[in-house]
Amino acid sequence: MDIPHYLEIATHLGAAWLAGSLIGAERSFHGRPAGFRTHALVCLASALLMLITAYQQDWFPMAVTETVRMDPQRMAQGIMTGIGFLGAGVIFKEGLSVRGLTTAASIWITAAVGILYGVGFYYPAILATLATIGTLALFRWIEERMPSQYYALHVLRFARNKTQPEAKVRKFIADHGFSVANMSYRLDDGGKVFEYRMSIRTIDQRNITRLVEDYRKREDVLEFRVSPTGD
């Protein structure tokens, strides 16, 4: 292959990596479990598999002749289907958090890279290997420093005759840097306990600690729970 051909393949992979990264960055900002690294790896893996079809003549020139007919996508589909079950095995839900998505994506892209190495399509396979390592290592550093929204399920319980008005509850939470969504209400324990249940969101994870510390000082609160979500 000549230099322009190498650049063309690199452009395909680079565009897919960038697109997945941008989509994942948006998801990470909103605190979703499948975020920056996961989307980058999945998009890159998809581009890798499509290169087998788009540049079939590079790894098996005979495939373009009239004497040979082959369907390499069938083997790739079979491999990726099996890897899908393996990836599902490393994803698990712990409370409100979903974990293992990036691991599943890394398994999937590793299978895609293996397919490319297996057919001798070394140039994109090497690029993808370096990109995958960079995504898992460098993007983690970026994710830890990029602005992000943190979500939590919040449950707050009062004695029925000492229940705080909703407006005061919302103000107390807002004063700690949270916004409130999806608030619901319930009488529990035979009508003796009034419960607020809501989703809360903040852009500073330290606000969760401050909120918890202030709840511990309040004698009118019977019980509370703050359960962060995410990967």
VOBA-1610 file (N, C-alpha, C; in pm, whole numbers, padded with zeros to 5 digits, always signed):
BEGIN
Met+00085-00120+00000Met+00000+00000+00000Met+00088+00125+00000Asp+00043+00226-00070Asp+00119+00349-00074Asp+00080+00439+00043Ile+00156+00549+00057Ile+00132+00639+00171Ile-00010+00695+00174Pro-00066+00744+00062Pro-00204+00794+00067Pro-00304+00689+00116His-00276+00563+00083His-00365+00456+00126His-00359+00440+00278Tyr-00240+00444+00334Tyr-00225+00437+00479Tyr-00297+00555+00546Leu-00282+00673+00490Leu-00346+00791+00546Leu-00498+00779+00540Glu-00548+00718+00435Glu-00693+00700+00421Glu-00748+00609+00531Ile-00677+00500+00557Ile-00720+00408+00663Ile-00711+00477+00799Ala-00602+00547+00822Ala-00585+00619+00949Ala-00695+00723+00968Thr-00737+00786+00857Thr-00844+00885+00866Thr-00975+00820+00906His-01004+00702+00848His-01127+00630+00885His-01127+00597+01034Leu-01017+00539+01082Leu-01011+00501+01222Leu-01011+00623+01314Gly-00937+00726+01273Gly-00931+00847+01355Gly-01067+00915+01366Ala-01141+00918+01254Ala-01273+00980+01257Ala-01368+00903+01348Ala-01362+00770+01341Ala-01448+00688+01427Ala-01412+00706+01574Trp-01283+00708+01602Trp-01236+00727+01740Trp-01280+00862+01794Leu-01267+00967+01711Leu-01306+01101+01754Leu-01456+01110+01775Ala-01533+01053+01682Ala-01679+01059+01695Ala-01726+00988+01821Gly-01673+00868+01845Gly-01711+00796+01966Gly-01670+00870+02093Ser-01554+00934+02088Ser-01506+01010+02204Ser-01597+01129+02234Leu-01639+01199+02131Leu-01725+01316+02151Leu-01861+01275+02206Ile-01916+01167+02151Ile-02045+01119+02202Ile-02030+01073+02347Gly-01923+01001+02374Gly-01900+00953+02510Gly-01875+01066+02609Ala-01809+01173+02563Ala-01784+01287+02651Ala-01915+01351+02696Glu-02010+01358+02602Glu-02141+01413+02637Glu-02212+01326+02739Arg-02201+01193+02721Arg-02263+01099+02814Arg-02196+01105+02952Ser-02063+01119+02953Ser-01991+01128+03079Ser-02030+01254+03155Phe-02047+01363+03081Phe-02085+01490+03146Phe-02218+01476+03217His-02309+01399+03161His-02440+01381+03221His-02445+01263+03317Gly-02327+01209+03350Gly-02320+01108+03454Gly-02372+00972+03416Arg-02374+00938+03287Arg-02425+00809+03243Arg-02318+00700+03257Pro-02358+00574+03287Pro-02260+00468+03306Pro-02173+00442+03184Ala-02233+00438+03066Ala-02155+00419+02942Ala-02110+00556+02893Gly-01983+00587+02918Gly-01938+00723+02892Gly-01825+00734+02792Phe-01726+00813+02827Phe-01618+00856+02738Phe-01546+00738+02674Arg-01483+00655+02755Arg-01402+00545+02703Arg-01487+00438+02635Thr-01603+00410+02692Thr-01687+00304+02636Thr-01728+00336+02493His-01778+00457+02470His-01823+00495+02336His-01706+00500+02238Ala-01591+00549+02284Ala-01474+00556+02195Ala-01433+00417+02148Leu-01432+00321+02239Leu-01391+00185+02203Leu-01492+00117+02112Val-01621+00133+02141Val-01723+00069+02059Val-01722+00125+01917Cys-01710+00255+01904Cys-01708+00316+01771Cys-01584+00273+01693Leu-01470+00269+01760Leu-01346+00227+01694Leu-01354+00081+01650Ala-01412-00004+01734Ala-01426-00145+01698Ala-01515-00162+01575Ser-01622-00086+01568Ser-01711-00095+01452Ser-01639-00053+01325Ala-01559+00052+01333Ala-01484+00097+01217Ala-01382-00008+01173Leu-01320-00073+01270Leu-01222-00176+01238Leu-01286-00290+01159Leu-01400-00335+01204Leu-01466-00446+01136Leu-01512-00407+00995Met-01552-00282+00977Met-01593-00238+00845Met-01475-00230+00749Leu-01355-00209+00801Leu-01236-00203+00715Leu-01210-00337+00647Ile-01253-00446+00712Ile-01235-00576+00649Ile-01308-00581+00516Thr-01426-00520+00512Thr-01504-00518+00388Thr-01454-00411+00292Ala-01429-00292+00346Ala-01391-00180+00258Ala-01256-00201+00191Tyr-01164-00272+00258Tyr-01029-00292+00203Tyr-00997-00441+00192Gln-01094-00516+00146Gln-01077-00660+00135Gln-00959-00697+00045Gln-00935-00617-00058Gln-00827-00648-00153Gln-00689-00631-00089Asp-00680-00560+00023Asp-00550-00539+00087Asp-00502-00662+00164Trp-00595-00737+00221Trp-00553-00853+00299Trp-00578-00986+00228Phe-00659-00984+00122Phe-00681-01105+00042Phe-00709-01065-00102Pro-00605-01033-00179Pro-00624-00984-00315Pro-00705-01077-00404Met-00700-01207-00382Met-00771-01300-00468Met-00922-01284-00458Ala-00968-01218-00349Ala-01112-01206-00329Ala-01177-01121-00436Val-01100-01041-00508Val-01159-00954-00609Val-01158-01020-00747Thr-01104-01138-00757Thr-01102-01206-00885Thr-01231-01282-00906Glu-01253-01328-01027Glu-01376-01400-01058Glu-01369-01547-01019Thr-01252-01594-00984Thr-01236-01736-00951Thr-01256-01766-00805Val-01257-01662-00721Val-01271-01683-00578Val-01390-01603-00527Arg-01476-01668-00451Arg-01588-01600-00387Arg-01583-01631-00238Met-01582-01529-00159Met-01574-01551-00015Met-01656-01447+00059Asp-01696-01482+00181Asp-01776-01391+00265Asp-01710-01381+00402Pro-01608-01297+00414Pro-01534-01291+00541Pro-01616-01235+00656Gln-01723-01165+00624Gln-01803-01107+00731Gln-01870-01213+00819Arg-01897-01332+00763Arg-01963-01435+00842Arg-01877-01478+00961Met-01750-01496+00937Met-01661-01534+01046Met-01655-01424+01151Ala-01643-01298+01104Ala-01638-01186+01198Ala-01767-01177+01280Gln-01880-01198+01214Gln-02008-01193+01286Gln-02016-01301+01393Gly-01969-01422+01358Gly-01971-01529+01456Gly-01884-01500+01576Ile-01765-01447+01550Ile-01674-01413+01660Ile-01735-01306+01749Met-01787-01200+01688Met-01838-01088+01766Met-01964-01126+01843Thr-02043-01218+01788Thr-02160-01266+01863Thr-02117-01338+01990Gly-02017-01425+01976Gly-01966-01495+02094Gly-01904-01401+02195Ile-01830-01303+02147Ile-01768-01205+02237Ile-01875-01123+02308Gly-01989-01103+02242Gly-02098-01028+02306Gly-02145-01095+02434Phe-02153-01229+02432Phe-02191-01301+02554Phe-02083-01287+02661Leu-01957-01291+02619Leu-01849-01276+02715Leu-01851-01136+02777Gly-01875-01035+02693Gly-01881-00898+02744Gly-01997-00879+02840Ala-02110-00943+02811Ala-02225-00930+02901Ala-02194-00988+03039Gly-02104-01086+03043Gly-02071-01148+03170Gly-01993-01059+03265Val-01929-00954+03213Val-01850-00867+03300Val-01927-00741+03340Ile-02049-00726+03289Ile-02133-00612+03326Ile-02225-00654+03440Phe-02226-00578+03546Phe-02314-00613+03657Phe-02367-00486+03722Lys-02483-00501+03785Lys-02551-00389+03850Lys-02534-00404+04000Glu-02483-00299+04059Glu-02461-00298+04204Glu-02541-00182+04262Gly-02658-00214+04319Gly-02746-00107+04363Gly-02797-00030+04243Leu-02769+00101+04241Leu-02810+00184+04129Leu-02696+00207+04031Ser-02582+00146+04055Ser-02466+00166+03969Ser-02450+00048+03873Val-02409+00079+03752Val-02380-00022+03651Val-02230-00022+03629Arg-02167-00137+03644Arg-02022-00146+03634Arg-01981-00248+03528Gly-01861-00228+03474Gly-01808-00323+03379Gly-01830-00289+03233Leu-01891-00175+03203Leu-01920-00141+03064Leu-01792-00118+02984Thr-01696-00048+03042Thr-01571-00023+02970Thr-01494-00153+02951Thr-01497-00241+03050Thr-01432-00371+03035Thr-01495-00450+02921Ala-01628-00447+02912Ala-01697-00517+02804Ala-01658-00459+02668Ala-01649-00325+02662Ala-01610-00261+02536Ala-01467-00297+02498Ser-01378-00306+02598Ser-01239-00342+02568Ser-01228-00486+02520Ile-01312-00575+02574Ile-01315-00713+02526Ile-01362-00717+02381Trp-01462-00639+02351Trp-01519-00637+02216Trp-01416-00587+02114Ile-01349-00477+02147Ile-01253-00422+02052Ile-01130-00512+02042Thr-01096-00582+02150Thr-00986-00677+02142Thr-01018-00788+02043Ala-01142-00833+02043Ala-01184-00933+01945Ala-01174-00878+01803Ala-01214-00752+01784Ala-01205-00692+01651Ala-01060-00682+01605Val-00973-00642+01696Val-00830-00634+01663Val-00775-00772+01629Gly-00819-00871+01705Gly-00774-01007+01677Gly-00814-01056+01539Ile-00933-01017+01495Ile-00979-01053+01361Ile-00886-00993+01255Leu-00851-00867+01275Leu-00764-00800+01177Leu-00625-00862+01175Tyr-00572-00892+01292Tyr-00442-00960+01294Tyr-00454-01098+01230Gly-00566-01164+01252Gly-00585-01297+01199Gly-00586-01303+01047Val-00639-01198+00983Val-00642-01196+00837Val-00519-01128+00779Gly-00428-01082+00867Gly-00306-01020+00819Gly-00319-00874+00781Phe-00424-00809+00831Phe-00445-00666+00801Phe-00376-00588+00913Tyr-00242-00585+00909Tyr-00162-00542+01024Tyr-00167-00392+01050Tyr-00170-00313+00945Tyr-00162-00167+00966Tyr-00277-00114+01052Pro-00405-00136+01015Pro-00513-00087+01102Pro-00517-00158+01237Ala-00472-00285+01240Ala-00472-00356+01368Ala-00374-00292+01466Ile-00256-00254+01417Ile-00158-00188+01503Ile-00208-00052+01548Leu-00268+00023+01455Leu-00324+00154+01492Leu-00431+00137+01600Ala-00517+00037+01582Ala-00625+00016+01678Ala-00571-00028+01813Thr-00467-00108+01813Thr-00405-00150+01940Thr-00353-00030+02018Leu-00282+00058+01948Leu-00230+00178+02013Leu-00344+00270+02059Ala-00446+00282+01974Ala-00560+00368+02009Ala-00635+00314+02129Thr-00649+00182+02138Thr-00720+00120+02250Thr-00644+00141+02381Ile-00515+00119+02376Ile-00433+00140+02496Ile-00439+00287+02538Gly-00430+00377+02441Gly-00439+00519+02471Gly-00574+00556+02529Thr-00681+00497+02474Thr-00815+00526+02524Thr-00831+00482+02668Leu-00786+00362+02699Leu-00804+00310+02835Leu-00716+00381+02936Ala-00597+00422+02895Ala-00503+00485+02988Ala-00521+00636+02994Leu-00513+00702+02878Leu-00518+00848+02875Leu-00657+00901+02904Phe-00760+00837+02849Phe-00895+00887+02867Phe-00940+00877+03012Arg-00887+00780+03086Arg-00921+00772+03228Arg-00874+00898+03300Trp-00753+00941+03266Trp-00698+01064+03326Trp-00783+01185+03289Ile-00828+01189+03163Ile-00912+01300+03118Ile-01048+01297+03187Glu-01108+01177+03198Glu-01239+01163+03261Glu-01238+01212+03405Glu-01128+01183+03475Glu-01121+01223+03615Glu-01113+01374+03632Arg-01073+01445+03527Arg-01053+01589+03537Arg-01157+01671+03461Met-01236+01607+03376Met-01335+01681+03299Met-01458+01708+03385Pro-01530+01819+03361Pro-01652+01847+03438Pro-01756+01740+03413Ser-01829+01705+03518Ser-01928+01598+03505Ser-02040+01623+03604Gln-02157+01573+03571Gln-02271+01580+03661Gln-02284+01448+03735Tyr-02309+01457+03865Tyr-02321+01339+03949Tyr-02466+01325+03994Tyr-02520+01205+03981Tyr-02658+01177+04016Tyr-02663+01085+04138Ala-02772+01100+04214Ala-02792+01012+04328Ala-02941+00998+04356Leu-02980+00882+04406Leu-03115+00863+04457Leu-03116+00907+04603His-03211+00993+04638His-03214+01051+04772His-03347+01019+04838Val-03340+00959+04955Val-03459+00927+05035Val-03447+00999+05169Leu-03553+01067+05208Leu-03553+01147+05330Leu-03681+01116+05406Arg-03669+01080+05536Arg-03785+01038+05614Arg-03797+01121+05742Phe-03923+01163+05768Phe-03956+01240+05888Phe-04069+01171+05963Ala-04076+01199+06095Ala-04196+01162+06168Ala-04313+01242+06110Arg-04429+01180+06100Arg-04541+01244+06029Arg-04577+01380+06087Asn-04572+01393+06219Asn-04609+01520+06281Asn-04496+01622+06282Lys-04376+01584+06228Lys-04263+01676+06222Lys-04208+01690+06079Thr-04293+01661+05982Thr-04249+01665+05842Thr-04219+01807+05798Gln-04104+01824+05734Gln-04067+01954+05678Gln-04141+01977+05547Pro-04189+02101+05523Pro-04257+02130+05396Pro-04164+02105+05277Glu-04222+02073+05166Glu-04142+02043+05047Glu-04052+02160+05008Ala-04104+02281+05021Ala-04025+02398+04983Ala-03896+02406+05065Lys-03904+02378+05196Lys-03785+02382+05280Lys-03688+02269+05246Val-03744+02153+05214Val-03658+02040+05176Val-03582+02073+05049Arg-03653+02128+04951Arg-03588+02164+04825Arg-03482+02272+04846Lys-03511+02370+04931Lys-03415+02478+04956Lys-03290+02424+05026Phe-03310+02335+05123Phe-03195+02277+05195Phe-03104+02203+05098Ile-03164+02126+05009Ile-03085+02049+04912Ile-03018+02143+04812Ala-03092+02245+04766Ala-03035+02341+04670Ala-02920+02418+04731Asp-02928+02449+04860Asp-02820+02522+04928Asp-02690+02440+04932His-02701+02312+04912His-02582+02226+04910His-02535+02197+04767Gly-02590+02271+04671Gly-02541+02260+04534Gly-02608+02155+04448Phe-02729+02112+04488Phe-02801+02009+04412Phe-02924+02067+04346Ser-02964+02006+04236Ser-03096+02030+04178Ser-03177+01902+04197Val-03308+01917+04208Val-03396+01806+04243Val-03486+01773+04125Ala-03506+01643+04102Ala-03598+01598+03997Ala-03673+01475+04045Asn-03790+01454+03988Asn-03869+01331+04011Asn-03897+01306+04158Met-03948+01406+04227Met-03979+01387+04368Met-04112+01312+04384Ser-04111+01216+04475Ser-04233+01143+04508Ser-04249+01140+04660Tyr-04369+01100+04705Tyr-04402+01109+04846Tyr-04469+00979+04890Arg-04450+00945+05019Arg-04511+00822+05069Arg-04526+00826+05220Leu-04642+00777+05267Leu-04661+00753+05410Leu-04624+00608+05436Asp-04543+00586+05539Asp-04495+00451+05566Asp-04512+00419+05715Asp-04487+00294+05748Asp-04491+00248+05887Asp-04627+00279+05951Gly-04733+00239+05879Gly-04867+00259+05933Gly-04908+00404+05942Gly-04850+00489+05857Gly-04884+00631+05857Gly-04805+00714+05955Lys-04705+00654+06020Lys-04627+00728+06119Lys-04509+00803+06057Val-04468+00763+05939Val-04348+00820+05877Val-04384+00876+05740Phe-04337+00998+05714Phe-04356+01059+05582Phe-04221+01058+05508Glu-04224+01013+05384Glu-04101+00994+05308Glu-04100+01076+05180Tyr-03990+01148+05158Tyr-03960+01210+05028Tyr-03861+01121+04955Arg-03886+01096+04828Arg-03794+01018+04745Arg-03772+01095+04616Met-03645+01115+04578Met-03615+01202+04463Met-03481+01166+04401Ser-03459+01218+04282Ser-03327+01213+04217Ser-03263+01350+04234Ile-03136+01354+04272Ile-03065+01480+04288Ile-02941+01480+04199Arg-02897+01599+04162Arg-02785+01612+04069Arg-02696+01728+04111Thr-02564+01709+04096Thr-02467+01813+04127Thr-02348+01803+04033Ile-02272+01911+04023Ile-02152+01907+03939Ile-02026+01894+04024Asp-02041+01890+04155Asp-01928+01875+04246Asp-01955+01757+04338Gln-01879+01651+04323Gln-01902+01530+04401Gln-01885+01553+04551Arg-01808+01654+04588Arg-01788+01683+04730Arg-01916+01730+04797Asn-02012+01780+04718Asn-02139+01824+04775Asn-02213+01709+04842Ile-02193+01588+04794Ile-02259+01472+04854Ile-02213+01454+04998Thr-02084+01466+05020Thr-02030+01451+05157Thr-02084+01561+05248Arg-02088+01683+05196Arg-02138+01795+05279Arg-02285+01777+05313Leu-02363+01729+05216Leu-02506+01706+05242Leu-02525+01600+05350Val-02451+01493+05341Val-02462+01384+05438Val-02423+01432+05578Glu-02315+01507+05586Glu-02269+01556+05716Glu-02374+01645+05782Asp-02441+01730+05705Asp-02543+01819+05762Asp-02668+01742+05802Tyr-02702+01637+05728Tyr-02817+01555+05768Tyr-02790+01486+05901Arg-02667+01444+05923Arg-02633+01375+06048Arg-02652+01465+06169Lys-02647+01596+06151Lys-02662+01691+06261Lys-02808+01725+06291Arg-02898+01689+06201Arg-03038+01726+06216Arg-03113+01620+06297Glu-03181+01665+06403Glu-03254+01572+06489Glu-03394+01543+06436Asp-03446+01627+06345Asp-03581+01605+06294Asp-03584+01499+06183Val-03469+01461+06132Val-03463+01360+06025Val-03453+01222+06087Leu-03554+01137+06060Leu-03550+01001+06113Leu-03448+00916+06039Glu-03456+00920+05906Glu-03366+00841+05822Glu-03339+00918+05693Phe-03224+00892+05635Phe-03196+00945+05502Phe-03104+00848+05428Arg-03107+00860+05296Arg-03021+00777+05212Arg-02981+00856+05088Val-02853+00854+05057Val-02800+00916+04937Val-02722+00806+04862Ser-02776+00761+04750Ser-02715+00649+04676Ser-02667+00697+04540Pro-02536+00728+04527Pro-02484+00774+04398Pro-02503+00668+04290Thr-02525+00713+04168Thr-02539+00625+04054Thr-02418+00642+03963Gly-02406+00554+03865Gly-02297+00566+03768Gly-02203+00449+03775Asp-02098+00457+03686Asp-02002+00348+03676Asp-01895+00361+03784
//
